[in-house]
Each structure stands twice: as C-alpha cells, then as structure tokens.
Amino acid sequence: MMKSLSLEKKGFLLVAFPLICQIIFVIALIFPLHDLQKIISEESQSAEILAEVISLVNYSMNVVNFAVMETPIRSPSETISSKTGVMLFRKQLAKLQLAIGNDEIRKSNIERLAKSGNETLNLLQAMMSDVRYPGWTQNRFKTAIEYTANDVLNAADSTLEHEVSKKAELRANSESNWKILNTTVTVMLVLSVALAVLLAGLYVRDILIPLRHLGANCIKISKQEELLPTLKNNDEFSKIDEQLHQIISATRLQQAKEKSMVENTNDFICSVDKTGIVLRANGMSETLLQVAPLEIVGKNILDFVYLEDRTLAEKYLAQTAESDEGKTFEFRIARGDQAVDTRWSCLYNRQAAELFAVVHDIEEEKKIERLKQDFVDMVSHDLRSPLTSMLFSLDMIAEQSFSGLSEDGLNELNNAQRNLTKLLGFVNDLLDFQKLQHGKMQLNCELMDVNAWVNETVEMLKPMLDAKNLSVKVSGIDTNFSADPQKLGQVLMNLLSNAIRHTPNGGQIAIGWDCSGELLTLYVTDQGPGVPLEFQEKIFEAFEQTPESTKKAEGTGLGLAICKLICQAHGGSIWVESFNGKGSKFSIKIPSQPV
C-alpha cells in the first residue's frame, strides 16, 4: 500500500503518523496521572487528619487532666493555662471539621468527635465558672468530663482507625496506579521504538534507496556507463528514473546518429588539444591522409601538414585557440608525397580545452578555380581588343563614313552597337573584378564635393530615369570627402542603375548621405520588389543574383560584387536592408582616405 502512494503522501504520513501516536501517548498518560494525583491528594488529606486527631487527643488529655486535679483552688496562671488549652482544643476541633471532605465514615466519626469534644468543653467551662449547675458537685463534673472525654477518645480511635485503613487502601491503589503508569510508559516506549524503526525502514525503502538509485544513475550518465535497472515503484522516483532511462536512450540514439553522420561525411573531422595532439578523428583520415583513425590519435596534427605550409598552419591554429569565434583558413596537407589543398573550419572550446576542426578537400575546387581564372583571363584579354575594334568599326559605319545605309540597316547597326557595348561592359567588369579581387587596382584619392559628385552621377543616368518617368530625391549636407571619385562613382552608378531597373514606372528613388567626422554613409532606396532575406548577403558575391533578376536576365551578376570590393578597398562595407514587396535600401560606409 505504501509503495503505491505518491511522494507527497508518503512524506505526510512519515510526519503525521508519529505526531498522532505521540498525542495518543500523552492522552493515555493523562488518566493514570490524574488518578495518581487524586490518590496523592487523598493520602495527604488523610495524613493531615491523622495529625489533627492526634493533636486533638493531646489537647483533650490536657483538659481532662486539668479537670480531675485534686487541687480545689487553682492559681490564676493555672486558670489561664486551662483557658488556653480550651481555646486550642476548640480551634483544633474546628480545623478538623473543615477537613471532612466527601467521606461519609470520616464525616460521621469527626461529627461524633466534635460532639463529644464540645460537651467536654462545655462541662469544663461550667466547672471552672462561678455558675454551677443546680445539684452538680465537683465530683459529678469530673465524672461527666471523664465520660465525655472517654467518648472523645473513642471517636478519635474510630477516626484514626478509619484513616489508617483508608491510607493503606490509598497506598495500595497508588502502587497499582504506578504499576499501570509504568506499564503504559514502557509499552508506549516500546511502541515508539518499534514505530521509529518501522518508519525508518519505510524511509530507507521508499525514499533513501530510490534517491541513491537516482544518484547512482546520474553518476553513470556522467560517466556514460550502463544505467541501473528502472525502479519498479509507482511513485515520483520511479517516474524520474524512467525519464532518465528515456533521456539516456534518446541521447545514445542521437549520439549514434551524429557519430554515423560524422563517420560517413566526406570531410575529415578531428579534435586536438592546445599543443596540437590529435584526440579523436573520424574515418575520413584514411581517405584524406591515408592514415587510420587510431594511428593518427596521439600524434601532432602538424605532422600531417605539407612541410612548406607548417609555419602558416601553426599560426592559424594558434590564432583559433586564442579566439572565441570560429576561424576558416586554407593550407596544404601531405598525402604521401603529394600536397593536397584543404580548407579548415576550426573552433576552440575553452571548457573542454579542445580545438575542433572540419577539414574539407578543396583540390577539385582549386582546379576549377584555376580553369575559371584561365578562362576569365582569356575572355578579358583575347576578346577585349577585337570587341573594341568591332565597336569602333560599327561607330564609323553608323556615322555613314563609308557608305549610306537604309533605316532598317541603321536599326540593325544600332542593335549590334548596343550588344557589343554590353558585351564589352561585361569584359570590362571581369577585368575590374579580377584586379580588385587580387588587390591590383590602385585608388586615386582626392578631395571631392559629395553633393556635386552625386548630382553628376544622377545626371549621367537621366535618360534611363526619363524613360521610366522616375524621380530622384537627393538629401544630404554639403560636405567634402577624401576618396576615389571614379571608383565610388562606379559604386553609386551601379546602385542607381539597379534601383532604376527595379523601381516601377512613375516611382521614386531616394539618395542620401551623412558625413560624421571621417566616416561617410551613403544610401540608395528604391521601390522595387525587395531582396529576399536569404539573398541579402549572397547578392554581393560574384555571379549571384536574386531569382527575379535571373528570370529577367538582367545584368552580369558582377556589379554588386565589384561594389563590395571597391568599398573594401576603401576600408568600408556595403549592405542591404529589405523586405519582400517593400523595396530595398542599399548602404555603403567608408572612412576618409588620405589624398
């Protein structure tokens, strides 16, 4: 029954049950203690009566001795002494009458004693006074006093005999009650000890053992050991223990999934300590390093780095260990006699004092990148000159320098010019992108009027604005700022061109800037469809565009990437704030450059 109770009810029983038993124990002791108190009180009263009766008998004997003296004439002192004895006798008699209580036999004996005593005193007073009873002689008084005094003694004997008998009876009752009290206390103590042992056993069985069981399971969880069997009780402890088993089962299942994922990934994953010693590694070490995981554990990770890159790798790993943020870097590792390009994504865990690394083989990426670079170089250098020459020839034909053309011929010529201009712009963008990406483009910084610079750029794009009936709101204070006006003009023109393309006919574009000390912040806001959140960082990478721009085949995908590189060349940054359907706000922030 106790096992099926909740922990709250068990706790209540462990506290309430002993308390109730103690209350019953106290109540059981009250009755024999009350009887004992009553017996002791009656014994005290009986002893008091015995003492009073004995005193009364002494006073009575003195009075009688005084009365039967042979001396006919007494001195004044003897008379006073007799009067004092009479007074004490009366006082003792009155005191005795007050101690009668509810005992009928005692009451009868004391009333008889009082009656005989009063008669004796009356006769004595009559004998001592001058007034004589008619016909009473001195001897008759003595005889009467002796008779009444004898009645006093008989009544005292009866009282004493009754009180002695009663005292013996009370003593017997007292001893019986003491035995009952001792037995009750003994039984209660034995029951209390038994109850304490029982409750201690219940506490150990239902609370202490389950708590130790849970504590042992918690320790086993921390050590990743097998848990003890689930508790079988239907209380809170068993439910907690069951939840612990469920948690550890779910955790182990998740760990198995994660381990499977780590083991089956195409990347080499390992953890090393601060000195570079490998602590753990997954199975990809055999593919990437041609070394089994167990063989790499315990060795320094730098031993597997290509010799020429070890100093660089040591520097990167040290920087990661000193930082709270993840680091990504590239260097080559040794696979036998070959050097393999790899990308390392590392994070240092200070609590575990371990550096976790995910190593990705980028050998193929590097090959593709080199092919792409070769292709870009070929396109930009081998096509730029022919395209420029073709465009120049078309310009001369358009001016009818060699022959006259019909209207249809001129339209085709204009289309060819536009396509060649677009293609040449793409080639120029590629060249600019390559130079900026490799840091080969120099900045020609000078002090420029920001207001005039912005208005000149807007004026250059006025035909595009008029074609869509767009208005431009320019706001900003007149200020001078040191930067490369041509490169920043390329950024502003690109942002403004994008805004014109995406803003609907009749819309408005806003351009504003603020110069705070040595920092220029400029923004261009359009009323277009906006940039989805997942593309707000990607659009600044090469050949990345939003889905809408891709569908319309707008631009080359290099414009914003070039803007980003130009801003970074100035030591600044570029970003976009946008909500779908509510337009976009492109902002740049650059510090002042030395002239």
Secondary structure, 3 states (H helix, E strand, C coil): CHHHCCHHHHHHHHHHHHHHHHHHHHHHHHHHHHHHHHHHHHHHHHHHHHHHHHHHHHHHHHHHHHHCCCCCCCCHHHHHHHHHHHHHHHHHHHHHHHCCCCCHHHHHHHHHHHHHHHHHHHHHHHHHCCCCCCCCCHHHHHHHHHHHHHHHHHHHHHHHHHHHHHHHHHHHHHHHHHHHHHHHHHHHHHHHHHHHHHHHHHHHHHHHHHHHHHHHHHHHHHCCCCCCCCCCCCCHHHHHHHHHHHHHHHHHHHHHHHHHHHHHCCCEEEEECCCCEEEEECCCHHHHCCCCHHHHCCCEHHHHECHHHHHHHHHHHHHHHHCCCCEEEEEEEEECCEEEEEEEEEEEECCCCEEEEEEEECHHHHHHHHHHHHHHHHHHHHCHHHHHHHHHHHHHHHCCCCCCCCHHHHHHHHHHHHHHHHHHHHHHHHHHHHHHHCCCCCCCCEEEEHHHHHHHHHHHCHHHHHHCCCEEEEECCCCEEEECHHHHHHHHHHHHHHHHHHCCCCCEEEEEEEEECCEEEEEEECCCCCCCHHHCCHHHCCCCCCHHHHHHCCCCCCHHHHHHHHHHHCCCEEEEEECCCCCEEEEEEEECCCC
